[in-house]
Amino acid sequence: MIRLSTGVLRAIVLVGAGLSLTACISYPAEPRYATRATSEGIIEPAYPYAPAPAATAPYTPPPVEAPLPAAAPVESIEGGALPPAGAVAPATPTYVPPAPPYVPPPATALSLRAGASYVIQPGDTISGVGRRFQTPVQNLIDLNGLGPRGAITVGQSLILPQAAIDTGRDPYATGPAPVGVTVADTGSVPPPTPPPSGNAALPPPHRAVATSGSVGLQWPVRGDIVRPFGPVGLGERNNGINIGAPAGAQVVAAAAGRVAYVGDDLVGQGLTVLIVHPDGWRTVYGHLGSATVDDGDDVRAGQQIGTVGLTAGDGRPSMHFETRRMEGDDPVAVDPVTVLPR
């Protein structure tokens, strides 16, 4: 028997271990030859080939989140304080619908019952009488049998209904208050008055009225004519002239006469003064800033009656001035330029 030395034996063991390790490393992961047959006679590997897994994406660490606060944030919050215990909550306002537009009541037996009579003055119109005495024009026509045109004549006694109320003088109903009619301001019936004497009771004019039909008037205010007499387009007509002047400038009476109306009830005229002169002349001063006379005042030519206002719509301060001449029962507008001094 051959005895091997310890060194030789150790070398043999190391060589064998190395060969075994080499065989394991080089051995394929699957057989390289067919191990079984299919029905078509094709030999398939016993273990199908599986591709190596794809390379994974590089590792990305998760985002670092901010640490939660140690305590919840505290902020002041605006709001109404709670009502005290036992307090009564305010009531919800109740919706009140707007009042419907005023509709005059239908004519009644009282409104058509004959009452006092009003004497027609020069320049009065049926509509002016209706406005002054708060009476529908149709009621006046029915009570007096005036016919469809409602024609009236100077000196005629126009029957008023018992329900009539005298609201004061109207530019086109300037006669004295009739006996037996309630006055709107006092609620009383005026005392009897002497019969009207027409324009004869007016003071004489400062300038004589020419017999040729022209009238001696003076300018109510000096300034430019910013809107002339006559048609102004779109079917409208200017029955006087508009005179431009500084706001607040004095407006004077064009002639002596009696104030028949002061107010702002005339549509499109603003604050207006109307003066009645002898010989059937009337002058109208509209769009005033203020009035310095009252209804019924006697004025002299050149006396201040008001100031220039801002309501005429001329783009600058101005006032409206009319001259009218009575022809029968109608106050006919006359171009003021034709009767004012040049």
ZAKOLBA-844247 format. One record per residue (C-alpha): x, y, z; residue in three letters; residue number from 1. Coordinates in pm, 1 decimal, decimal comma. Layout:
ZAKOLBA-844247
<atom <X; Y; Z>; 'ALA'; NUM>
...
END
This chain:
ZAKOLBA-844247
<atom <0,0; 0,0; 0,0>; 'MET'; 1>
<atom <123,7; 335,1; -101,0>; 'ILE'; 2>
<atom <100,9; 596,1; 170,3>; 'ARG'; 3>
<atom <49,7; 954,0; 63,1>; 'LEU'; 4>
<atom <194,2; 1230,3; 249,6>; 'SER'; 5>
<atom <-23,6; 1488,7; 415,2>; 'THR'; 6>
<atom <84,6; 1765,6; 176,3>; 'GLY'; 7>
<atom <5,7; 1560,9; -130,5>; 'VAL'; 8>
<atom <-331,9; 1466,6; 5,7>; 'LEU'; 9>
<atom <-416,0; 1829,4; 76,9>; 'ARG'; 10>
<atom <-325,2; 1928,4; -276,4>; 'ALA'; 11>
<atom <-549,9; 1660,2; -423,9>; 'ILE'; 12>
<atom <-844,1; 1780,7; -213,5>; 'VAL'; 13>
<atom <-797,5; 2143,2; -322,1>; 'LEU'; 14>
<atom <-775,5; 2045,4; -690,3>; 'VAL'; 15>
<atom <-1096,5; 1844,8; -664,9>; 'GLY'; 16>
<atom <-1281,4; 2125,5; -493,1>; 'ALA'; 17>
<atom <-1169,9; 2368,1; -759,5>; 'GLY'; 18>
<atom <-1288,5; 2138,9; -1039,8>; 'LEU'; 19>
<atom <-1628,1; 2099,6; -871,9>; 'SER'; 20>
<atom <-1667,3; 2474,1; -837,4>; 'LEU'; 21>
<atom <-1576,2; 2525,8; -1202,4>; 'THR'; 22>
<atom <-1831,8; 2272,7; -1314,0>; 'ALA'; 23>
<atom <-2106,5; 2441,3; -1112,9>; 'CYS'; 24>
<atom <-2028,1; 2781,9; -1250,8>; 'ILE'; 25>
<atom <-2023,3; 2671,9; -1617,3>; 'SER'; 26>
<atom <-2334,6; 2455,5; -1594,2>; 'TYR'; 27>
<atom <-2621,5; 2614,3; -1795,4>; 'PRO'; 28>
<atom <-2940,7; 2736,0; -1622,3>; 'ALA'; 29>
<atom <-3141,7; 2501,8; -1846,9>; 'GLU'; 30>
<atom <-3070,7; 2208,8; -2073,0>; 'PRO'; 31>
<atom <-2920,5; 2294,3; -2411,3>; 'ARG'; 32>
<atom <-3077,9; 1996,9; -2583,9>; 'TYR'; 33>
<atom <-3429,3; 1855,3; -2628,7>; 'ALA'; 34>
<atom <-3563,6; 1641,0; -2345,5>; 'THR'; 35>
<atom <-3915,3; 1553,7; -2471,0>; 'ARG'; 36>
<atom <-4109,5; 1521,9; -2800,4>; 'ALA'; 37>
<atom <-4438,7; 1684,0; -2904,2>; 'THR'; 38>
<atom <-4720,0; 1526,9; -3108,0>; 'SER'; 39>
<atom <-4568,0; 1676,3; -3424,8>; 'GLU'; 40>
<atom <-4241,4; 1513,1; -3342,9>; 'GLY'; 41>
<atom <-4069,8; 1835,6; -3242,3>; 'ILE'; 42>
<atom <-3845,2; 1811,7; -2948,2>; 'ILE'; 43>
<atom <-3908,3; 2088,3; -2691,9>; 'GLU'; 44>
<atom <-3692,6; 2171,4; -2397,3>; 'PRO'; 45>
<atom <-3817,6; 2029,9; -2075,3>; 'ALA'; 46>
<atom <-3796,2; 2375,6; -1925,2>; 'TYR'; 47>
<atom <-3903,0; 2670,0; -2151,8>; 'PRO'; 48>
<atom <-3656,7; 2950,3; -2184,3>; 'TYR'; 49>
<atom <-3737,0; 3248,6; -1968,6>; 'ALA'; 50>
<atom <-3566,6; 3576,6; -2060,4>; 'PRO'; 51>
<atom <-3369,4; 3748,0; -1798,3>; 'ALA'; 52>
<atom <-3567,2; 4014,4; -1616,3>; 'PRO'; 53>
<atom <-3530,6; 4370,7; -1747,9>; 'ALA'; 54>
<atom <-3312,0; 4602,0; -1560,7>; 'ALA'; 55>
<atom <-3509,2; 4791,0; -1297,4>; 'THR'; 56>
<atom <-3516,0; 5170,2; -1276,4>; 'ALA'; 57>
<atom <-3262,2; 5325,3; -1047,9>; 'PRO'; 58>
<atom <-3385,6; 5359,9; -693,7>; 'TYR'; 59>
<atom <-3538,8; 5696,6; -612,8>; 'THR'; 60>
<atom <-3585,5; 5775,8; -247,1>; 'PRO'; 61>
<atom <-3933,1; 5899,2; -143,3>; 'PRO'; 62>
<atom <-3978,8; 6276,9; -94,3>; 'PRO'; 63>
<atom <-3912,7; 6403,1; 249,1>; 'VAL'; 64>
<atom <-4232,2; 6549,8; 400,9>; 'GLU'; 65>
<atom <-4223,2; 6841,3; 636,8>; 'ALA'; 66>
<atom <-4280,5; 6738,1; 992,4>; 'PRO'; 67>
<atom <-4622,9; 6810,9; 1139,1>; 'LEU'; 68>
<atom <-4638,2; 7120,8; 1358,9>; 'PRO'; 69>
<atom <-4612,4; 7062,2; 1723,3>; 'ALA'; 70>
<atom <-4940,5; 7252,4; 1778,4>; 'ALA'; 71>
<atom <-5239,4; 7357,8; 1560,6>; 'ALA'; 72>
<atom <-5221,0; 7719,9; 1429,8>; 'PRO'; 73>
<atom <-5432,7; 7970,1; 1617,4>; 'VAL'; 74>
<atom <-5584,1; 8275,3; 1435,3>; 'GLU'; 75>
<atom <-5857,7; 8525,3; 1520,6>; 'SER'; 76>
<atom <-6185,4; 8481,0; 1328,7>; 'ILE'; 77>
<atom <-6414,8; 8777,3; 1269,4>; 'GLU'; 78>
<atom <-6780,8; 8723,7; 1329,7>; 'GLY'; 79>
<atom <-7082,0; 8852,5; 1514,4>; 'GLY'; 80>
<atom <-7115,6; 8770,9; 1878,0>; 'ALA'; 81>
<atom <-7381,0; 8526,2; 1980,0>; 'LEU'; 82>
<atom <-7690,8; 8688,2; 2133,1>; 'PRO'; 83>
<atom <-7713,5; 8657,6; 2511,3>; 'PRO'; 84>
<atom <-7914,6; 8377,3; 2654,6>; 'ALA'; 85>
<atom <-8286,7; 8447,6; 2645,4>; 'GLY'; 86>
<atom <-8255,8; 8729,5; 2392,8>; 'ALA'; 87>
<atom <-8527,8; 8752,8; 2127,3>; 'VAL'; 88>
<atom <-8401,8; 8738,2; 1770,5>; 'ALA'; 89>
<atom <-8492,8; 9045,9; 1560,8>; 'PRO'; 90>
<atom <-8798,9; 9001,7; 1346,1>; 'ALA'; 91>
<atom <-8747,0; 8954,8; 974,0>; 'THR'; 92>
<atom <-8867,5; 9269,4; 791,6>; 'PRO'; 93>
<atom <-9192,6; 9214,0; 610,6>; 'THR'; 94>
<atom <-9200,3; 9300,9; 240,1>; 'TYR'; 95>
<atom <-9447,5; 9578,6; 169,0>; 'VAL'; 96>
<atom <-9534,8; 9605,4; -201,2>; 'PRO'; 97>
<atom <-9535,6; 9957,2; -348,8>; 'PRO'; 98>
<atom <-9865,5; 10135,6; -364,9>; 'ALA'; 99>
<atom <-10039,1; 10106,5; -702,8>; 'PRO'; 100>
<atom <-10057,5; 10420,4; -916,3>; 'PRO'; 101>
<atom <-10343,5; 10652,1; -835,2>; 'TYR'; 102>
<atom <-10650,3; 10595,1; -1046,9>; 'VAL'; 103>
<atom <-10916,6; 10863,5; -1016,8>; 'PRO'; 104>
<atom <-11253,1; 10728,8; -908,5>; 'PRO'; 105>
<atom <-11526,3; 10706,9; -1167,0>; 'PRO'; 106>
<atom <-11772,4; 10987,2; -1195,2>; 'ALA'; 107>
<atom <-12043,9; 10968,5; -932,0>; 'THR'; 108>
<atom <-12372,6; 11144,3; -885,1>; 'ALA'; 109>
<atom <-12204,5; 11391,9; -647,2>; 'LEU'; 110>
<atom <-11925,7; 11473,1; -893,5>; 'SER'; 111>
<atom <-12185,0; 11553,7; -1161,7>; 'LEU'; 112>
<atom <-12420,5; 11746,7; -932,3>; 'ARG'; 113>
<atom <-12423,3; 12118,9; -1014,6>; 'ALA'; 114>
<atom <-12253,1; 12350,8; -768,8>; 'GLY'; 115>
<atom <-12106,9; 12699,6; -787,9>; 'ALA'; 116>
<atom <-12026,6; 12885,5; -1107,8>; 'SER'; 117>
<atom <-11693,7; 13019,0; -1229,5>; 'TYR'; 118>
<atom <-11675,2; 13320,2; -1463,4>; 'VAL'; 119>
<atom <-11448,2; 13265,9; -1763,2>; 'ILE'; 120>
<atom <-11166,6; 13522,4; -1793,9>; 'GLN'; 121>
<atom <-10969,4; 13624,3; -2103,5>; 'PRO'; 122>
<atom <-10714,4; 13353,1; -2174,2>; 'GLY'; 123>
<atom <-10893,4; 13084,2; -1972,9>; 'ASP'; 124>
<atom <-10923,6; 12738,1; -2122,8>; 'THR'; 125>
<atom <-11148,6; 12446,8; -2032,2>; 'ILE'; 126>
<atom <-10847,0; 12237,4; -1937,4>; 'SER'; 127>
<atom <-10712,9; 12515,7; -1715,7>; 'GLY'; 128>
<atom <-11044,4; 12535,2; -1531,4>; 'VAL'; 129>
<atom <-11042,8; 12157,9; -1488,3>; 'GLY'; 130>
<atom <-10691,4; 12164,7; -1339,2>; 'ARG'; 131>
<atom <-10770,4; 12449,5; -1102,4>; 'ARG'; 132>
<atom <-11090,6; 12296,8; -967,4>; 'PHE'; 133>
<atom <-10972,0; 11932,1; -974,5>; 'GLN'; 134>
<atom <-11251,1; 11836,8; -1211,9>; 'THR'; 135>
<atom <-11232,1; 11617,2; -1522,7>; 'PRO'; 136>
<atom <-11289,3; 11821,6; -1836,9>; 'VAL'; 137>
<atom <-11558,3; 11578,7; -1950,8>; 'GLN'; 138>
<atom <-11756,6; 11653,0; -1632,1>; 'ASN'; 139>
<atom <-11742,7; 12025,0; -1710,5>; 'LEU'; 140>
<atom <-11856,8; 11957,1; -2066,5>; 'ILE'; 141>
<atom <-12145,9; 11738,7; -1947,3>; 'ASP'; 142>
<atom <-12261,2; 11982,7; -1676,6>; 'LEU'; 143>
<atom <-12258,2; 12281,4; -1911,9>; 'ASN'; 144>
<atom <-12361,0; 12114,2; -2238,9>; 'GLY'; 145>
<atom <-12052,0; 12247,9; -2417,1>; 'LEU'; 146>
<atom <-12051,0; 11993,0; -2694,8>; 'GLY'; 147>
<atom <-11757,0; 11779,5; -2815,0>; 'PRO'; 148>
<atom <-11519,8; 12077,4; -2861,0>; 'ARG'; 149>
<atom <-11575,2; 12214,7; -2510,6>; 'GLY'; 150>
<atom <-11588,5; 12572,6; -2642,2>; 'ALA'; 151>
<atom <-11610,6; 12852,1; -2381,5>; 'ILE'; 152>
<atom <-11637,5; 13231,4; -2411,1>; 'THR'; 153>
<atom <-11515,8; 13520,9; -2196,3>; 'VAL'; 154>
<atom <-11773,5; 13617,1; -1932,3>; 'GLY'; 155>
<atom <-11949,5; 13279,9; -1947,9>; 'GLN'; 156>
<atom <-12058,8; 13132,4; -1612,4>; 'SER'; 157>
<atom <-11923,9; 12780,7; -1610,5>; 'LEU'; 158>
<atom <-12106,7; 12547,8; -1372,0>; 'ILE'; 159>
<atom <-11875,7; 12349,1; -1143,5>; 'LEU'; 160>
<atom <-11964,2; 12021,7; -971,1>; 'PRO'; 161>
<atom <-12031,5; 12020,0; -596,9>; 'GLN'; 162>
<atom <-11715,1; 11815,0; -545,8>; 'ALA'; 163>
<atom <-11492,3; 12085,2; -701,4>; 'ALA'; 164>
<atom <-11197,9; 12211,5; -493,8>; 'ILE'; 165>
<atom <-11029,9; 12542,4; -574,9>; 'ASP'; 166>
<atom <-10651,3; 12483,6; -576,6>; 'THR'; 167>
<atom <-10567,6; 12844,4; -661,5>; 'GLY'; 168>
<atom <-10505,9; 13027,8; -981,8>; 'ARG'; 169>
<atom <-10395,2; 12837,1; -1290,1>; 'ASP'; 170>
<atom <-10219,5; 13010,2; -1583,0>; 'PRO'; 171>
<atom <-10531,2; 12936,6; -1787,5>; 'TYR'; 172>
<atom <-10795,0; 12987,6; -1516,5>; 'ALA'; 173>
<atom <-10709,9; 13318,7; -1349,1>; 'THR'; 174>
<atom <-11050,4; 13437,3; -1229,7>; 'GLY'; 175>
<atom <-11145,0; 13499,6; -865,1>; 'PRO'; 176>
<atom <-11260,0; 13209,6; -649,5>; 'ALA'; 177>
<atom <-11633,1; 13151,9; -691,3>; 'PRO'; 178>
<atom <-11865,8; 13161,1; -391,3>; 'VAL'; 179>
<atom <-11946,3; 12821,0; -242,6>; 'GLY'; 180>
<atom <-11636,6; 12629,9; -359,5>; 'VAL'; 181>
<atom <-11401,1; 12474,3; -104,5>; 'THR'; 182>
<atom <-11049,8; 12617,6; -104,8>; 'VAL'; 183>
<atom <-10776,8; 12352,8; -98,2>; 'ALA'; 184>
<atom <-10535,8; 12539,1; 134,5>; 'ASP'; 185>
<atom <-10782,4; 12629,7; 412,0>; 'THR'; 186>
<atom <-11072,7; 12395,5; 356,1>; 'GLY'; 187>
<atom <-11307,7; 12692,9; 390,5>; 'SER'; 188>
<atom <-11546,5; 12857,4; 149,2>; 'VAL'; 189>
<atom <-11426,0; 13201,8; 35,1>; 'PRO'; 190>
<atom <-11640,4; 13505,4; 107,9>; 'PRO'; 191>
<atom <-11831,2; 13676,1; -173,3>; 'PRO'; 192>
<atom <-11614,1; 13884,9; -403,2>; 'THR'; 193>
<atom <-11706,9; 14170,4; -634,4>; 'PRO'; 194>
<atom <-11758,9; 14075,9; -997,0>; 'PRO'; 195>
<atom <-11436,7; 14060,4; -1196,1>; 'PRO'; 196>
<atom <-11348,2; 14365,4; -1396,0>; 'SER'; 197>
<atom <-11101,2; 14196,5; -1628,4>; 'GLY'; 198>
<atom <-10775,8; 14360,0; -1726,8>; 'ASN'; 199>
<atom <-10917,5; 14709,3; -1662,8>; 'ALA'; 200>
<atom <-10828,8; 14667,4; -1292,5>; 'ALA'; 201>
<atom <-10462,1; 14610,9; -1372,9>; 'LEU'; 202>
<atom <-10225,5; 14901,5; -1314,7>; 'PRO'; 203>
<atom <-10134,2; 15096,7; -1626,8>; 'PRO'; 204>
<atom <-9823,8; 14971,0; -1804,3>; 'PRO'; 205>
<atom <-9493,3; 15151,4; -1760,5>; 'HIS'; 206>
<atom <-9473,6; 15184,9; -2136,2>; 'ARG'; 207>
<atom <-9778,1; 15261,6; -2343,7>; 'ALA'; 208>
<atom <-9907,8; 14987,1; -2566,2>; 'VAL'; 209>
<atom <-9890,8; 15089,9; -2929,5>; 'ALA'; 210>
<atom <-10223,3; 15106,8; -3116,2>; 'THR'; 211>
<atom <-10068,3; 14923,5; -3409,1>; 'SER'; 212>
<atom <-10078,7; 14599,5; -3217,5>; 'GLY'; 213>
<atom <-9719,4; 14597,3; -3094,7>; 'SER'; 214>
<atom <-9647,4; 14622,8; -2722,5>; 'VAL'; 215>
<atom <-9378,9; 14820,6; -2545,8>; 'GLY'; 216>
<atom <-9177,5; 14553,5; -2364,9>; 'LEU'; 217>
<atom <-8825,1; 14534,7; -2232,8>; 'GLN'; 218>
<atom <-8588,0; 14241,3; -2218,8>; 'TRP'; 219>
<atom <-8636,0; 14030,1; -1906,0>; 'PRO'; 220>
<atom <-8260,2; 13961,7; -1901,6>; 'VAL'; 221>
<atom <-7977,6; 14052,7; -2134,9>; 'ARG'; 222>
<atom <-7795,9; 13770,8; -2310,1>; 'GLY'; 223>
<atom <-7764,2; 13557,7; -2621,1>; 'ASP'; 224>
<atom <-8063,6; 13385,1; -2777,7>; 'ILE'; 225>
<atom <-7963,2; 13020,5; -2742,7>; 'VAL'; 226>
<atom <-8291,4; 12879,4; -2874,7>; 'ARG'; 227>
<atom <-8505,0; 13080,8; -3119,7>; 'PRO'; 228>
<atom <-8881,0; 13099,1; -3161,4>; 'PHE'; 229>
<atom <-9053,7; 12842,9; -3381,7>; 'GLY'; 230>
<atom <-8991,1; 12482,2; -3487,5>; 'PRO'; 231>
<atom <-8689,2; 12316,7; -3327,1>; 'VAL'; 232>
<atom <-8699,0; 11978,5; -3504,8>; 'GLY'; 233>
<atom <-8859,2; 11638,6; -3440,5>; 'LEU'; 234>
<atom <-9205,8; 11792,9; -3448,2>; 'GLY'; 235>
<atom <-9136,3; 12020,6; -3150,7>; 'GLU'; 236>
<atom <-9192,2; 12392,8; -3136,7>; 'ARG'; 237>
<atom <-9054,7; 12666,1; -2912,5>; 'ASN'; 238>
<atom <-9333,0; 12911,9; -2825,0>; 'ASN'; 239>
<atom <-9081,1; 13168,1; -2703,2>; 'GLY'; 240>
<atom <-8707,4; 13222,4; -2693,0>; 'ILE'; 241>
<atom <-8440,7; 13092,9; -2456,4>; 'ASN'; 242>
<atom <-8198,5; 13359,8; -2336,9>; 'ILE'; 243>
<atom <-7857,3; 13257,9; -2207,0>; 'GLY'; 244>
<atom <-7730,5; 13449,3; -1903,0>; 'ALA'; 245>
<atom <-7525,9; 13379,0; -1587,8>; 'PRO'; 246>
<atom <-7695,3; 13157,4; -1331,5>; 'ALA'; 247>
<atom <-7861,6; 13371,2; -1066,1>; 'GLY'; 248>
<atom <-7882,4; 13680,7; -1287,5>; 'ALA'; 249>
<atom <-8186,4; 13897,7; -1223,6>; 'GLN'; 250>
<atom <-8497,0; 13841,2; -1437,0>; 'VAL'; 251>
<atom <-8730,2; 14143,6; -1451,5>; 'VAL'; 252>
<atom <-9088,5; 14199,5; -1561,6>; 'ALA'; 253>
<atom <-9103,8; 14297,7; -1927,8>; 'ALA'; 254>
<atom <-9393,2; 14535,1; -1852,4>; 'ALA'; 255>
<atom <-9624,7; 14632,4; -1568,7>; 'ALA'; 256>
<atom <-9896,2; 14385,0; -1485,2>; 'GLY'; 257>
<atom <-10031,6; 14138,3; -1234,2>; 'ARG'; 258>
<atom <-9876,7; 13801,8; -1149,5>; 'VAL'; 259>
<atom <-10127,7; 13531,4; -1244,3>; 'ALA'; 260>
<atom <-9919,8; 13221,9; -1172,8>; 'TYR'; 261>
<atom <-9606,2; 13117,2; -984,3>; 'VAL'; 262>
<atom <-9513,0; 12748,9; -973,4>; 'GLY'; 263>
<atom <-9346,6; 12452,4; -1137,8>; 'ASP'; 264>
<atom <-9653,6; 12246,9; -1236,5>; 'ASP'; 265>
<atom <-9629,6; 12321,2; -1608,7>; 'LEU'; 266>
<atom <-9464,6; 12029,9; -1787,6>; 'VAL'; 267>
<atom <-9129,8; 12121,5; -1939,9>; 'GLY'; 268>
<atom <-9135,5; 12480,4; -1810,3>; 'GLN'; 269>
<atom <-8957,6; 12447,3; -1474,6>; 'GLY'; 270>
<atom <-9023,9; 12722,4; -1222,4>; 'LEU'; 271>
<atom <-9247,5; 12968,3; -1408,1>; 'THR'; 272>
<atom <-9395,9; 13315,7; -1352,7>; 'VAL'; 273>
<atom <-9686,2; 13434,5; -1570,4>; 'LEU'; 274>
<atom <-9781,4; 13803,9; -1579,9>; 'ILE'; 275>
<atom <-10103,1; 13944,5; -1728,4>; 'VAL'; 276>
<atom <-10074,0; 14288,2; -1894,9>; 'HIS'; 277>
<atom <-10335,1; 14526,1; -2036,9>; 'PRO'; 278>
<atom <-10465,3; 14490,1; -2393,2>; 'ASP'; 279>
<atom <-10463,0; 14112,9; -2371,1>; 'GLY'; 280>
<atom <-10086,0; 14066,7; -2346,6>; 'TRP'; 281>
<atom <-9922,2; 13802,2; -2129,3>; 'ARG'; 282>
<atom <-9558,3; 13726,2; -2064,1>; 'THR'; 283>
<atom <-9418,3; 13396,6; -1942,5>; 'VAL'; 284>
<atom <-9083,6; 13354,3; -1764,3>; 'TYR'; 285>
<atom <-8981,4; 12987,2; -1744,3>; 'GLY'; 286>
<atom <-8689,8; 12779,4; -1611,2>; 'HIS'; 287>
<atom <-8617,9; 13027,2; -1332,9>; 'LEU'; 288>
<atom <-8375,1; 12948,1; -1057,0>; 'GLY'; 289>
<atom <-8595,9; 13129,4; -805,8>; 'SER'; 290>
<atom <-8906,5; 13351,5; -796,4>; 'ALA'; 291>
<atom <-8925,2; 13676,3; -598,9>; 'THR'; 292>
<atom <-9297,7; 13744,9; -651,8>; 'VAL'; 293>
<atom <-9617,4; 13570,8; -546,6>; 'ASP'; 294>
<atom <-9941,7; 13494,4; -720,0>; 'ASP'; 295>
<atom <-10158,4; 13807,7; -731,3>; 'GLY'; 296>
<atom <-9874,6; 14059,3; -690,3>; 'ASP'; 297>
<atom <-9884,8; 14377,6; -895,2>; 'ASP'; 298>
<atom <-9546,7; 14443,7; -1056,1>; 'VAL'; 299>
<atom <-9397,9; 14735,7; -1242,8>; 'ARG'; 300>
<atom <-9187,8; 14718,4; -1556,6>; 'ALA'; 301>
<atom <-8826,9; 14633,8; -1475,2>; 'GLY'; 302>
<atom <-8908,5; 14495,5; -1129,5>; 'GLN'; 303>
<atom <-8721,2; 14176,6; -1042,4>; 'GLN'; 304>
<atom <-8943,9; 13870,0; -1049,1>; 'ILE'; 305>
<atom <-8681,8; 13591,9; -1025,8>; 'GLY'; 306>
<atom <-8339,1; 13467,0; -1129,7>; 'THR'; 307>
<atom <-8189,9; 13268,3; -1418,9>; 'VAL'; 308>
<atom <-8191,7; 12893,3; -1357,4>; 'GLY'; 309>
<atom <-8029,2; 12576,4; -1489,1>; 'LEU'; 310>
<atom <-8325,3; 12362,0; -1599,5>; 'THR'; 311>
<atom <-8378,7; 12474,7; -1961,0>; 'ALA'; 312>
<atom <-8146,2; 12207,9; -2104,4>; 'GLY'; 313>
<atom <-7949,2; 12450,5; -2321,3>; 'ASP'; 314>
<atom <-7608,8; 12335,4; -2196,3>; 'GLY'; 315>
<atom <-7566,9; 12660,9; -2005,7>; 'ARG'; 316>
<atom <-7773,1; 12875,6; -1765,4>; 'PRO'; 317>
<atom <-8072,1; 13025,9; -1945,6>; 'SER'; 318>
<atom <-8436,8; 13122,6; -1904,5>; 'MET'; 319>
<atom <-8741,2; 13078,2; -2127,5>; 'HIS'; 320>
<atom <-8940,9; 13386,6; -2227,0>; 'PHE'; 321>
<atom <-9277,0; 13399,7; -2406,9>; 'GLU'; 322>
<atom <-9499,1; 13684,3; -2524,1>; 'THR'; 323>
<atom <-9863,8; 13601,4; -2593,7>; 'ARG'; 324>
<atom <-10153,2; 13809,3; -2728,8>; 'ARG'; 325>
<atom <-10514,3; 13712,7; -2675,1>; 'MET'; 326>
<atom <-10711,4; 13650,4; -2995,1>; 'GLU'; 327>
<atom <-11062,2; 13570,4; -2882,7>; 'GLY'; 328>
<atom <-11023,7; 13301,2; -2617,8>; 'ASP'; 329>
<atom <-10682,8; 13182,5; -2730,9>; 'ASP'; 330>
<atom <-10347,8; 13320,7; -2608,3>; 'PRO'; 331>
<atom <-10148,7; 13318,0; -2931,8>; 'VAL'; 332>
<atom <-9769,6; 13298,7; -2903,7>; 'ALA'; 333>
<atom <-9582,2; 13589,8; -3064,4>; 'VAL'; 334>
<atom <-9209,2; 13585,1; -3138,9>; 'ASP'; 335>
<atom <-9063,7; 13800,9; -2857,6>; 'PRO'; 336>
<atom <-8793,3; 13933,9; -3089,2>; 'VAL'; 337>
<atom <-9060,8; 14114,1; -3290,2>; 'THR'; 338>
<atom <-9189,3; 14309,0; -2986,6>; 'VAL'; 339>
<atom <-8868,2; 14358,6; -2785,0>; 'LEU'; 340>
<atom <-8646,1; 14662,7; -2846,4>; 'PRO'; 341>
<atom <-8355,7; 14598,6; -3082,4>; 'ARG'; 342>
END
